[in-house]
């Protein structure tokens, strides 16, 4: 009794201009045998000593599929023996075919990769815009890869072909447009960005497996990234400075001022300057820790549930969070909720792209010039220029408000991490830690290690000295030293 892999030399077919032969499993038992097709074909020259040569094209993928079928066949034989039956080739064949028929009946007809992706996008369209935007970005990058490499994207190519290697190489060679105030083009997406693309692709493949479009998913290997301990945030003094800055307030004017108009509950117009709105939204984020996706879903009524607290449903997780009022969050809320009904939005609509662009200008004018290192890996090399320290204002974005909220709560030293996570809406410590910034001032606090013990030791020495000498001598010595 035994299972072996054989090649059928007499059954020659032509594939892509090459003559190939089918591989089959042969099961023998007491002089009789049956063969089980694997649907794999190779050139005979790659069959060496009863095994496939590792020089065979797509050797790894072919070997994986064959090993999977071998496990299935072995499982059928084992089940027959455990049931007390005789594992004759005929009985093994009958049971093996039954499993194949059952699996085929569970599987829908094969679907095209792109048609499946469009169904996936439609299914995810109910999620927040920030999430769906990343899925559209993945689609655009994959289509560009398909066009430039002439590869036809299929599930087989992604799961069993050289897709992972070739897609990574493609991403690391993409030509990026020059940055603002620069004519120099950059080459290659960052490793962080590429890892995010693969993460979203894995989400799609998992969805496909759940929908029974595919039976396997692939584990992609992440590219190495640089952990930047100092994240982009504003400290409490900087947040207060931005909150107090009145130069942009309507009806004051400045270069390229853009007036934003909305209406109160009576239909009267309310006017805001664009930079006024940006600084107010950002300092509000620094005060309550909300994401950008929450800002334009917040209504005036969302903050009337419990006095002294702001309560709202986070758009990303759909969880409720409760954050106590503070002078900044309350001041901004009172400013933007004035004369509005409970159902009206707290803030007028504004694009995230323009928000991030002008936020940097505000930070520059306010002099936020703490130095931050932002090293970016592209493949195995640091992106040119990223090894240099940059000013805080150059990296400010809408997400910096949430980081500022968390960092400043930690620096207060009055709350444990679990309590802060309750305010920020984080459910796991690993996701929360991505927001924890550690700067030099935090590290310097380590110098106080054991200082208390040394202070207590010096106190003991003084007390011992005092006990050894009469009090009048100690006082005399003290008065002379004065």
Rosetta blueprint (number, residue, H / E / L):
1 X L
2 X E
3 X E
4 X E
5 X E
6 X E
7 X E
8 X E
9 X E
10 X E
11 X E
12 X E
13 X E
14 X E
15 X E
16 X L
17 X L
18 X E
19 X E
20 X E
21 X E
22 X E
23 X E
24 X E
25 X E
26 X E
27 X E
28 X E
29 X E
30 X L
31 X L
32 X E
33 X E
34 X E
35 X E
36 X E
37 X E
38 X E
39 X E
40 X E
41 X E
42 X E
43 X L
44 X H
45 X H
46 X H
47 X E
48 X E
49 X L
50 X L
51 X E
52 X E
53 X L
54 X L
55 X L
56 X L
57 X L
58 X L
59 X H
60 X H
61 X H
62 X H
63 X H
64 X H
65 X H
66 X H
67 X H
68 X H
69 X H
70 X H
71 X H
72 X H
73 X H
74 X H
75 X H
76 X H
77 X H
78 X H
79 X H
80 X H
81 X H
82 X H
83 X L
84 X L
85 X L
86 X L
87 X L
88 X L
89 X H
90 X H
91 X H
92 X H
93 X H
94 X H
95 X H
96 X H
97 X H
98 X H
99 X H
100 X H
101 X H
102 X H
103 X H
104 X H
105 X H
106 X H
107 X L
108 X L
109 X L
110 X L
111 X L
112 X L
113 X H
114 X H
115 X H
116 X H
117 X H
118 X H
119 X H
120 X H
121 X H
122 X H
123 X H
124 X H
125 X L
126 X L
127 X L
128 X L
129 X H
130 X H
131 X H
132 X H
133 X H
134 X H
135 X H
136 X H
137 X H
138 X H
139 X H
140 X H
141 X H
142 X H
143 X H
144 X H
145 X H
146 X H
147 X H
148 X H
149 X H
150 X L
151 X L
152 X L
153 X L
154 X L
155 X H
156 X H
157 X H
158 X H
159 X H
160 X H
161 X L
162 X L
163 X H
164 X H
165 X H
166 X H
167 X H
168 X H
169 X H
170 X H
171 X H
172 X L
173 X L
174 X L
175 X E
176 X E
177 X L
178 X L
179 X L
180 X L
181 X L
182 X L
183 X L
184 X L
185 X L
186 X E
187 X E
188 X L
189 X L
190 X L
191 X H
192 X H
193 X H
194 X H
195 X H
196 X H
197 X H
198 X H
199 X H
200 X H
201 X H
202 X H
203 X H
204 X H
205 X H
206 X H
207 X H
208 X H
209 X H
210 X H
211 X L
212 X L
213 X L
214 X L
215 X L
216 X L
217 X L
218 X L
219 X L
220 X L
221 X L
222 X L
223 X L
224 X L
225 X L
226 X L
227 X L
228 X L
229 X L
230 X L
231 X L
232 X L
233 X L
234 X L
235 X L
236 X H
237 X H
238 X H
239 X H
240 X H
241 X H
242 X H
243 X H
244 X H
245 X L
246 X L
247 X L
248 X L
249 X L
250 X L
251 X L
252 X L
253 X L
254 X L
255 X L
256 X L
257 X L
258 X L
259 X E
260 X E
261 X E
262 X E
263 X E
264 X L
265 X L
266 X L
267 X L
268 X L
269 X E
270 X E
271 X E
272 X E
273 X E
274 X H
275 X H
276 X H
277 X H
278 X H
279 X H
280 X H
281 X H
282 X H
283 X H
284 X H
285 X H
286 X H
287 X H
288 X H
289 X L
290 X L
291 X L
292 X H
293 X H
294 X H
295 X H
296 X L
297 X L
298 X L
299 X E
300 X H
301 X H
302 X H
303 X H
304 X L
305 X L
306 X L
307 X L
308 X L
309 X E
310 X E
311 X E
312 X E
313 X E
314 X L
315 X L
316 X L
317 X L
318 X L
319 X L
320 X E
321 X E
322 X E
323 X E
324 X E
325 X L
326 X L
327 X H
328 X H
329 X H
330 X H
331 X H
332 X H
333 X H
334 X H
335 X H
336 X H
337 X H
338 X L
339 X L
340 X L
341 X L
342 X L
343 X L
344 X L
345 X E
346 X L
347 X L
348 X L
349 X L
350 X L
351 X L
352 X H
353 X H
354 X H
355 X H
356 X H
357 X H
358 X H
359 X H
360 X H
361 X H
362 X H
363 X H
364 X H
365 X H
366 X L
367 X L
368 X L
369 X L
370 X L
371 X E
372 X E
373 X E
374 X L
375 X L
376 X L
377 X E
378 X E
379 X L
380 X L
381 X E
382 X E
383 X L
384 X L
385 X L
386 X L
387 X L
388 X L
389 X E
390 X E
391 X E
392 X H
393 X H
394 X H
395 X H
396 X L
397 X L
398 X L
399 X L
400 X H
401 X H
402 X H
403 X H
404 X H
405 X H
406 X H
407 X H
408 X H
409 X H
410 X H
411 X H
412 X H
413 X L
414 X L
415 X L
416 X L
417 X H
418 X H
419 X H
420 X H
421 X H
422 X H
423 X H
424 X H
425 X L
426 X L
427 X L
428 X L
429 X H
430 X H
431 X H
432 X H
433 X H
434 X L
435 X L
436 X L
437 X L
438 X L
439 X L
440 X H
441 X H
442 X H
443 X H
444 X H
445 X H
446 X H
447 X H
448 X H
449 X L
450 X L
451 X H
452 X H
453 X H
454 X H
455 X H
456 X H
457 X H
458 X H
459 X H
460 X H
461 X H
462 X H
463 X H
464 X H
465 X H
466 X H
467 X H
468 X H
469 X L
470 X L
471 X H
472 X H
473 X H
474 X H
475 X H
476 X H
477 X H
478 X H
479 X H
480 X H
481 X H
482 X L
